[in-house]
């Protein structure tokens, strides 16, 4: 990795637990990764692997109770967000780090107009006159491709389609020029045709504004291939592999990454009629196996995998893998 | 906004239709059911004759007591019962339009005068009870939602549960027994709308006296909807606090206060506004039992006694007021709902 790249966000050993009745579910169990300034990083994994919880933990949006961040550090521009007093944290939300969510249909407040909600976000973080706030809102709506933005400010969320609402969310998230945009499955709930539009739009608006870094959370490797520069693959609440996109797709090192890639249609599959699958199901969060979390589904499992959990180890510059096989190289 | 205007015009046009349907049904029932003023008159004449005639009548069959045909017709004419049901109803309705509600059979006074003498009392208790229920239930429900599953929540739930179990009039009775000066304490009057010497009191003494008489009945009215409204408020807010848009609001950096009291609160009030029409109707109708226990001469008591006495004009008059209040209450509820929720305002 070139040395001039500056780390914007560094997550170290993040642990987030959920206490349900008297059990504790460790949804995020020691996650380490970082995001450089201006880059687009994908955080990939199946449902339940802890990727959304990781995203929410960064902004400290985990509902408590039942959730709680129990350990680790989230260093953003040199400050540990987990140690910030709450009012300081609030100033970072929406200003330095913004977030958009999976469900555009329900992510906007149904009883306030879109303009009201957009202007609220702008007003809250920037010292502007009411006129400037209005202008900024119109500008942002125009930027995300909403026709006649000035008139549509008065409209309510139910007068927008899902794709349009996600555009509004993007406008709102980028309105205060954040340094980092966390996008939690922003296209999952949308039509396939709209998905590509929204992803393209995110990248386009990012360039047109302050070139925010994006942490894109998704289960869709095709999306990652199109949009990201680097990828972190997550399984069982832990990062399993980190790499730049091209090397990862060319030569996946972790058996789990390999399994994910092989299950993509059109990806190096010999048999054109059948897609390979990863055997078994993601275990219940309480019952991951001892040792490597993937050992009960791994086609290349070795005895040591059942005993000892491998470390996340750097195998080449910028490339980290959590697997006993790779560690022997 | 255009959609809303036509919507309310449609709703307003429905008022007379609903009104006529309800009153016509009740009018018909009253005419068909036995025990009306003619029968009552017959009974009284019978009793009078029995007293006069003594043993001779006692021996004969009761049906032998006859009122002359001519007198019967006179009576029917007097009570407007000589017309067919549709014609009688049309006459009655025409009277209502001209604000002529007829005369009470029992009191002999114009129905409107009788009702107007009771109506302000019911409005007084109804409005106070209704606003008090908002003032108490909304903050209580909100605080319970914010402190969900804490000791405070459990403790107040006990109070809510007790409130839910006690009928309003029983609560009034208990308060009167304990605080009414009989056996234990003497804090509150034993009932009535005002003290007997109210007219002689000074301005502030008048207010004080009025409030003094207001406490117990209002508590009675409150208890009726207290539990339902508090829990509705709590659950509604709790639901909304878990909604995606609340997470968005937090992600924007807004304060907890703003998120709860502006973003979530406005959504949470929607289910409460839906009940406005019904609540107003119920409160203005007055609870007969509470009025009876607290000795308040309101609409509930009037309606009840008029039914017992078969005082048809009063029954119908009370009905007119109830129906109109309920219907306008529903419209108020719709207006408030539309003000809070744009999805209603603009149609789906």
Interface residues (C-beta under 8 A of the other chain):
Chain A: X59 X61 X63 X90 X91 X92 X93 X94 X95 X98 X99 X101 X103 X106 X107 X108 X109 X110 X111 X112 X113 X120 X121 X124 X125 X156 X158 X159 X169 X172
Chain B: X242 X243 X244 X245 X247 X248 X249 X250 X251 X252 X253 X254 X255 X263 X266 X267 X340 X341 X342 X343 X346 X348
